[in-house]
Amino acid sequence: MRRRELLRSGLLAGLGGGLLAACSQAETGTPAVAPPHPAVLPGQAEHVLAEVDAALARAFPAANPRLLGTRVVGPASRDLTARLSVAAARKHPLTPPGPMTLRRLVLPAPSGWPRWFLAAGTLPGEPTPVLRVLRSVSPRDPYGLWGELSLLPGASLPDLASPQTGTPLIDPADGKGLVDSPSGVVAGYAAALMAGTTDADGFAPDQFRQQVAGQTAADRRILGAVGTAVVDNVHRPSSDGVLALRTQDGGALVVAALEQLYQIRVQPGQGLVKLDADLAALAGVPQIGHRLRRTSVEVLAFQVPPSGGGKVSVIAASKADTSAVGS
């Protein structure tokens, strides 16, 4: 499943609004007092986004992941490294996405490291709004693109608490005042994906879970024509960290990554399964007659209500294969 095919909508709801308001000047003769401010200033964030766009513009035409440098990190690095490696193997260089048109910045309050910020906007030729997550691991590391998610149909970013002085962060293990802790939400959604149903306790229905469940069911039907085959499907929280920000209603905006481990085992002599061109390039074989082990990264943004506020919603998502081995 390709991200742009999986998650298409033309909605810009929730992306409107200006950037952070400028701070008022102190009166003449009054000693200047530094006002509260976010960990990253708007101008700094815009510079980071321009550097990310420049890195993508270098790497895509050359199909060379090394040209991404330090401006792509975490799940996005694994995603783009795999995509560019497949493009090089197939001799199909990719078209750069082009600069993002910024609609909204989400700038957290000052905190320790790693540090994050979010940018929402649109890409040239793409009808679906995107949410970019940028992260810096330490004061010595530049901010890099950590994840790029597509907004789901009908979804919008929630209003955040204290946007002008920096949105407060929430500890991932802290569920006080929320229907569940951010870490609990991530683990619960991984379990919902593994259950393979479109209905899950604590989560509102969403297109991403519906399509993941549908794809697994379709694979099992196709493999049934080959003979005896087994599909193992595991979703688990990755070690990439969890970003949780306080929303204006007392809830949370949570962004995290899952790892999907997908394995197909075909009984010897039962036949061959042809792989699609991109997956074949990633796995290094055009077809399998024994086993396929496929790893994907799923980056998700959740809107978590305050206690008693209802179900958790997935508002943005992306999915990409990062490695495959076939025989």
C-alpha positions in Angstrom: 0.0 0.0 0.0 1.5 3.3 -1.0 0.9 6.3 1.2 -0.7 8.6 -1.4 -3.0 5.8 -2.7 -3.9 4.7 0.8 -4.8 8.1 2.3 -6.4 10.6 0.0 -8.6 13.4 0.9 -9.0 17.0 -0.3 -9.6 18.4 3.2 -7.9 21.5 4.5 -10.0 21.7 7.7 -8.0 22.4 10.7 -5.0 23.6 8.7 -6.0 27.2 8.5 -4.9 30.0 10.7 -1.8 32.1 10.9 1.5 31.4 12.6 2.3 32.4 16.1 1.4 36.0 17.0 4.3 38.4 17.5 5.0 39.4 21.0 4.3 43.0 21.9 7.1 45.4 22.5 8.0 46.7 26.0 7.4 50.3 26.7 10.3 52.8 26.1 12.5 52.9 29.1 11.1 49.7 30.6 13.7 46.9 31.1 13.0 44.2 28.5 11.8 40.9 29.9 12.0 37.9 27.7 8.5 36.7 27.1 7.6 33.0 27.2 8.3 31.4 23.9 8.3 27.9 22.2 11.3 25.7 22.0 11.6 26.5 18.2 10.7 29.9 16.9 8.6 30.2 13.7 11.5 31.5 11.6 13.7 28.6 12.8 11.0 26.1 11.9 10.6 27.5 8.4 14.4 27.3 7.9 14.3 23.6 8.9 11.5 22.9 6.5 13.4 24.6 3.7 16.5 22.4 4.5 14.3 19.3 4.4 12.9 20.2 1.0 16.4 20.8 -0.3 17.5 17.4 0.9 14.6 15.7 -0.8 15.3 17.6 -4.0 18.9 16.3 -4.0 18.1 12.7 -3.1 15.1 11.9 -5.3 16.4 12.5 -8.8 19.6 10.6 -8.0 17.7 7.8 -6.2 20.4 8.1 -3.6 19.4 7.9 0.1 22.8 9.1 1.2 22.0 12.5 -0.1 19.3 12.9 2.5 22.0 13.5 5.0 20.9 14.4 8.5 17.7 16.1 7.4 15.7 12.9 7.4 15.7 10.7 10.5 13.8 8.0 12.3 10.8 6.3 10.5 11.1 8.7 7.6 14.7 7.7 7.1 13.8 4.0 6.9 10.9 4.8 4.6 12.8 7.0 2.1 15.9 4.8 2.2 13.8 1.8 1.1 11.9 3.9 -1.6 15.1 5.4 -3.1 16.9 2.0 -3.0 13.9 0.4 -4.9 13.9 3.3 -7.4 17.7 2.8 -8.0 17.2 -1.0 -8.5 14.4 -0.4 -11.0 16.2 2.5 -12.6 13.1 4.7 -12.0 14.3 7.9 -10.3 11.5 9.6 -8.2 10.2 13.1 -8.7 10.9 15.3 -5.7 7.7 16.2 -3.8 8.5 19.9 -4.1 8.4 22.5 -1.3 5.6 22.3 1.2 3.1 25.1 1.4 2.9 25.8 5.1 -0.6 26.2 6.7 0.1 25.7 10.4 3.0 25.2 12.8 2.8 23.3 16.1 5.6 24.4 18.3 6.1 22.7 21.7 7.1 24.4 24.9 10.8 24.3 25.9 11.8 20.9 27.3 14.7 18.4 27.3 15.9 16.4 24.4 14.9 15.0 22.0 12.8 18.0 20.8 10.0 18.0 18.2 7.8 20.3 16.2 5.0 19.8 13.6 4.2 21.5 10.4 0.9 21.0 8.4 0.4 22.0 4.8 0.1 20.8 1.3 2.6 19.5 -1.4 2.4 20.4 -5.1 0.0 18.2 -7.0 -1.2 16.4 -3.9 -4.8 16.9 -2.8 -4.3 15.4 0.6 -2.9 17.7 3.4 0.2 16.4 5.1 1.5 16.6 8.6 5.3 16.6 8.9 7.0 15.8 12.2 10.5 17.1 12.8 12.8 15.9 15.5 16.3 16.8 16.9 17.9 14.2 19.2 20.3 16.6 21.0 21.6 20.2 20.9 24.3 19.1 18.4 21.9 17.4 16.0 19.9 19.4 13.4 16.1 18.9 13.1 15.3 16.3 10.5 12.1 15.0 9.0 10.9 12.2 11.3 7.6 11.4 9.7 5.2 12.6 7.0 1.6 11.6 7.5 -1.5 12.2 5.3 -4.6 13.6 6.9 -7.5 11.1 6.9 -10.8 12.0 5.3 -12.9 14.2 7.5 -10.1 14.7 10.0 -8.4 17.9 11.2 -5.8 18.9 13.6 -7.2 19.8 17.1 -6.8 23.2 18.7 -3.8 23.0 21.0 -3.1 24.5 24.4 -1.0 27.7 24.6 0.1 27.8 21.0 1.8 31.2 21.3 4.1 30.4 24.1 4.6 26.7 23.2 2.3 23.8 23.5 2.8 21.8 26.7 4.2 18.3 26.4 2.7 15.3 28.1 4.8 12.4 29.4 4.0 9.3 27.3 3.3 7.2 30.4 1.0 9.9 32.0 -2.7 9.2 31.5 -3.9 11.7 34.1 -7.0 13.5 32.7 -7.0 11.4 29.5 -9.0 8.3 28.5 -5.7 6.5 28.3 -2.0 7.4 28.5 -0.2 8.2 25.2 1.8 5.0 25.4 -1.4 3.0 26.2 -3.1 4.5 23.1 -0.2 3.4 20.9 -0.1 -0.2 22.3 -3.9 -0.4 22.2 -4.0 0.6 18.5 -1.3 -2.0 17.7 -3.4 -4.7 19.3 -6.5 -3.4 17.3 -4.5 -3.8 14.0 -3.5 -7.3 15.0 -7.1 -8.2 15.7 -7.8 -7.6 12.1 -11.3 -6.1 12.6 -12.6 -2.6 11.8 -14.3 -2.3 15.3 -12.1 -1.9 18.4 -12.8 -0.9 21.9 -11.7 2.6 22.7 -11.1 3.6 19.1 -13.4 5.3 16.6 -13.6 3.6 13.2 -10.9 4.8 10.7 -10.0 4.2 7.1 -6.4 3.2 8.0 -7.4 0.2 10.1 -10.1 -0.7 7.6 -7.6 -0.9 4.8 -4.9 -2.7 6.7 -7.5 -5.4 7.7 -8.8 -5.5 4.1 -5.3 -6.0 2.7 -4.5 -8.9 5.1 -7.8 -10.6 4.2 -7.1 -10.2 0.5 -3.7 -11.7 0.8 -5.1 -14.7 2.6 -7.7 -15.2 -0.2 -5.0 -15.0 -2.9 -2.7 -17.4 -1.1 -5.6 -19.8 -0.7 -5.4 -20.3 -4.5 -1.8 -21.4 -4.1 -2.4 -24.1 -1.6 -1.6 -24.3 2.1 -0.2 -21.0 3.2 0.1 -19.1 6.5 0.1 -15.3 7.0 1.5 -14.0 10.3 0.8 -10.3 11.0 2.3 -8.6 14.0 2.0 -4.8 14.8 4.0 -3.4 17.7 5.2 0.0 19.0 8.5 1.0 17.6 11.4 2.3 19.6 11.3 5.7 17.9 9.6 7.5 20.7 6.2 9.1 21.4 5.3 12.7 21.0 2.3 13.9 23.1 1.0 17.4 23.2 -1.8 19.0 25.3 -4.9 20.0 23.3 -7.1 23.0 24.2 -9.9 20.7 25.5 -7.6 19.0 28.0 -7.0 16.0 25.7 -3.8 15.1 23.7 -2.4 15.0 20.2 -0.2 11.9 20.1 2.2 10.9 17.3 4.0 7.6 17.3 5.3 4.8 15.0 4.4 1.2 14.8 6.4 -1.6 13.2 4.6 -4.3 11.2 6.2 -7.7 10.8 4.4 -9.5 8.0 5.3 -13.1 7.2 4.0 -15.4 4.5 4.9 -19.1 4.6 4.0 -21.3 1.6 4.2 -25.1 1.9 6.9 -26.5 -0.5 5.6 -27.7 -3.8 2.3 -25.7 -3.5 3.2 -23.2 -6.1 4.8 -19.8 -6.6 3.5 -16.3 -5.6 4.5 -13.4 -7.8 5.5 -10.2 -6.0 4.7 -6.7 -7.3 7.6 -4.9 -8.9 8.5 -2.6 -5.9 8.3 -5.4 -3.4 10.3 -7.7 -5.7 13.1 -5.1 -5.9 13.1 -4.7 -2.1 13.1 -8.5 -1.5 15.6 -9.2 -4.2 13.4 -12.0 -5.8 10.5 -11.8 -8.3 8.5 -14.5 -6.6 8.4 -16.7 -3.6 7.8 -20.4 -3.2 8.7 -20.7 0.5 8.7 -17.6 2.6 8.4 -13.8 2.5 9.3 -11.6 5.5 8.2 -8.0 5.1 8.8 -5.1 7.5 6.8 -1.9 7.4 6.7 1.3 9.4 3.3 2.9 10.3 3.3 6.4 11.6 0.1 7.6 13.2 -1.4 10.7 14.8 -4.1 10.2 17.4 -6.6 12.7 19.0 -7.0 11.5 22.5 -10.0 12.9 24.4 -9.9 14.0 28.1 -11.3 11.5 30.6 -14.9 10.6 29.8 -14.7 12.3 26.4 -15.3 9.4 24.1 -13.1 7.3 21.8 -9.6 7.9 20.5 -9.5 8.9 16.8 -6.8 8.4 14.2 -6.5 11.7 12.3 -3.4 11.1 10.1 -1.4 8.1 9.0 1.3 6.7 6.7 2.6 3.3 5.9 5.7 2.1 4.0 7.7 -1.0 3.5 11.2 -0.7 4.8 12.7 -4.2 4.2 11.8 -7.6 2.7 13.4 -11.0 2.4 12.0 -13.7 0.1 12.8 -17.2 -1.0 
